[in-house]
Amino acid sequence: MMKQLLIEFIKDEAGQSIVEYTLLLTLIGATSVFMLTVMGLSVSRMIGVNVTIEDYTLWAYEKFKTK
């Protein structure tokens, strides 16, 4: 009886799609943030402003720091 319940529990895929979609959306979001940051740094270098990732993260930390 217990073995049959365990086998049915393992074969059940009801919540699997939610986890897969969540992981996919997280990956897309993280990739988007990374690419937009890199593109922003590249554009700022093209127009002549020398910005590094350290400068950007320091600016973002100071701007969004909670008091």
VENZIJO-V108726 format. One record per backbone hydrogen bond with DSSP energy under -0.5 kcal/mol. NH is the residue of the N-H (numbers start at 1). CO is the residue of the C=O. If there is no record, write none. Layout:
nh->NH co->CO
nh->NH co->CO
This chain:
nh->5 co->1
nh->6 co->2
nh->7 co->3
nh->8 co->4
nh->9 co->5
nh->10 co->6
nh->11 co->7
nh->12 co->8
nh->17 co->13
nh->19 co->15
nh->20 co->16
nh->21 co->17
nh->22 co->18
nh->23 co->19
nh->24 co->20
nh->25 co->21
nh->26 co->22
nh->27 co->23
nh->28 co->24
nh->29 co->25
nh->30 co->26
nh->31 co->27
nh->32 co->28
nh->33 co->29
nh->34 co->30
nh->35 co->31
nh->36 co->32
nh->37 co->33
nh->38 co->34
nh->39 co->35
nh->40 co->36
nh->41 co->37
nh->42 co->38
nh->43 co->39
nh->44 co->40
nh->45 co->41
nh->46 co->42
nh->47 co->43
nh->48 co->45
nh->49 co->44
nh->50 co->48
nh->51 co->49
nh->56 co->52
nh->57 co->53
nh->58 co->54
nh->59 co->55
nh->60 co->56
nh->61 co->57
nh->62 co->58
nh->63 co->59
nh->64 co->60
nh->65 co->61
